[in-house]
Amino acid sequence: MIPKKVRRDISYSKFLIAFSLTLCIFLIGVIVGNYMLTYKLSKFADYEQDLKIDLMASEIEDRIIEEAGCNATGQLQLTQSLYDLSARLGYLENQLGWEDPQVWRMKKYYSLLELRHWLYMKKINEKCGFNYTTILYFYSNKGDCPKCESQAFVLGHLKEKYEGIFLYSFDINMDNAALNTIKQIYNVGNETPSLVVNEKRLSGFKDLGELEAATKNGQLK
């Protein structure tokens, strides 16, 4: 039989070993976590800088196309650039969180580019006799819009199915003077998802059939 004192010493030694191993694992985790955080932040800084350059390029491209007027052939390429930027902003938002200040700054700037392009498409529809369909999509990433993800999927499918559809997405929580004016003009409240299709407001989730009906006067082919 092992004496009680020896058993206590063995138990204490096991405790010290377990505690030391746990502490080592914890410290390694902290060190690795800090390293990964520093690495991610540096990558995000590079990513943010690249995104700013892309936003500036899109703005310049937008102005060039606007100067070309009815002879412009690049509006589709510009729209694709805007969609690509939207995807990159979405990635950054998922990584840093929707409340991150730098994410909001870029989203506000991007929303202004979208509104500028939307106004341009409205103008060439009227001036040049084109019949493009424009859709303003208002969503929320606060977790209070269970249908927003589904609505975005349906809108993406609509855009892929038909030519001549220009889709612009806006976070309804954004405090932006230009965007607030658009929301007031079209009586867009706080309900999400909300859409403005060819100057007509639609509230709540809309399936593909409803969107096709709403855009029947547009260039669906």
SVG drawing of the C-alpha trace seen along z (x, -y; Angstrom):
<svg xmlns="http://www.w3.org/2000/svg" viewBox="-46 -65 52 67">
<polyline fill="none" stroke="black" stroke-width="0.4" points="0.0,0.0 1.3,-3.5 1.5,-5.8 -0.9,-8.8 2.0,-11.3 3.4,-9.6 0.0,-9.6 -0.4,-13.3 3.0,-14.0 2.1,-12.0 -1.3,-13.8 0.4,-17.2 3.0,-16.4 0.3,-15.3 -1.5,-18.6 1.6,-20.6 2.4,-18.8 -1.2,-19.2 -1.2,-22.9 2.1,-23.5 0.9,-21.8 -2.4,-23.7 -0.5,-27.0 2.0,-26.2 -0.9,-25.4 -2.7,-28.6 0.4,-30.7 1.1,-29.1 -2.5,-29.8 -2.2,-33.5 1.1,-33.8 -0.3,-32.1 -3.6,-34.1 -1.7,-37.4 0.4,-36.5 -2.6,-35.5 -4.4,-38.7 -1.4,-40.8 -1.1,-38.9 -4.8,-39.3 -4.7,-43.1 -1.8,-43.6 -3.6,-41.6 -6.8,-43.7 -4.7,-46.9 -3.4,-45.7 -6.9,-44.6 -8.4,-48.0 -5.8,-49.8 -6.5,-47.7 -10.2,-48.3 -9.7,-52.0 -7.7,-51.9 -10.5,-49.9 -13.1,-52.4 -11.2,-55.3 -10.8,-53.4 -14.5,-52.8 -15.2,-56.5 -12.9,-57.5 -14.4,-54.9 -17.9,-56.2 -17.0,-59.7 -15.4,-58.6 -18.6,-56.7 -20.7,-59.7 -18.7,-61.9 -19.2,-59.4 -23.0,-59.8 -25.2,-57.6 -22.1,-56.3 -20.9,-54.7 -20.3,-50.9 -18.6,-50.4 -21.5,-50.7 -21.8,-46.9 -18.1,-46.6 -18.5,-49.3 -21.5,-47.6 -19.5,-44.4 -16.7,-46.3 -19.2,-47.6 -20.5,-44.1 -16.9,-42.8 -16.3,-45.6 -19.5,-44.8 -18.3,-41.2 -15.0,-42.4 -16.7,-44.8 -19.0,-41.9 -15.9,-39.8 -14.3,-42.6 -17.5,-43.2 -17.8,-39.5 -14.2,-39.5 -14.2,-42.8 -17.9,-43.0 -20.6,-45.3 -20.0,-48.0 -16.3,-48.4 -15.6,-52.1 -13.3,-51.4 -15.9,-49.1 -18.6,-51.8 -16.4,-54.4 -15.8,-52.3 -19.5,-51.3 -20.6,-54.9 -18.2,-55.8 -19.2,-52.8 -22.9,-53.6 -22.2,-57.1 -20.6,-55.4 -23.7,-53.2 -26.1,-56.2 -24.0,-58.1 -24.1,-55.1 -27.9,-54.7 -28.5,-58.3 -26.4,-57.9 -28.4,-54.8 -31.7,-56.7 -30.4,-59.6 -29.4,-57.4 -32.7,-55.6 -34.5,-58.9 -32.0,-60.6 -31.0,-57.7 -34.2,-55.7 -32.7,-52.7 -34.9,-50.4 -32.6,-49.2 -34.1,-47.9 -32.7,-49.5 -33.2,-47.9 -32.4,-49.5 -32.1,-46.9 -32.2,-47.9 -31.0,-45.3 -29.8,-45.0 -26.8,-43.1 -27.7,-43.7 -29.3,-40.3 -32.8,-41.8 -33.6,-40.8 -34.1,-37.0 -35.2,-37.3 -32.4,-39.5 -30.0,-36.7 -32.7,-34.9 -33.7,-38.2 -30.1,-38.8 -29.9,-35.3 -33.1,-35.8 -31.9,-39.1 -28.6,-37.6 -30.5,-34.9 -32.6,-37.5 -29.5,-39.4 -27.9,-36.2 -31.1,-35.2 -31.7,-38.5 -29.6,-41.1 -30.1,-44.8 -30.7,-44.6 -28.6,-46.9 -28.7,-46.1 -27.6,-48.4 -27.5,-47.3 -27.6,-49.6 -27.4,-49.0 -30.6,-50.6 -28.8,-51.4 -26.4,-53.7 -26.6,-57.4 -25.9,-59.0 -27.5,-62.2 -27.8,-61.2 -29.2,-57.8 -31.5,-59.2 -32.9,-61.5 -33.5,-58.5 -35.3,-56.7 -37.5,-59.7 -38.4,-60.1 -39.4,-56.5 -40.9,-56.3 -38.6,-53.5 -39.0,-53.0 -37.1,-50.7 -38.6,-47.5 -36.1,-45.1 -35.8,-43.8 -37.2,-46.7 -36.8,-47.3 -37.2,-50.2 -37.7,-48.6 -37.9,-51.0 -39.1,-53.8 -41.7,-51.6 -41.2,-50.7 -41.8,-47.1 -41.7,-46.2 -40.9,-42.8 -39.4,-39.7 -40.2,-39.1 -39.7,-35.8 -38.4,-35.4 -41.9,-35.5 -42.8,-38.7 -39.6,-40.3 -40.1,-39.2 -43.5,-40.8 -42.2,-44.0 -39.5,-44.2 -41.7,-43.2 -41.4,-46.8 -37.6,-46.5 -35.2,-44.9 -35.7,-41.2 -34.4,-38.9"/>
</svg>
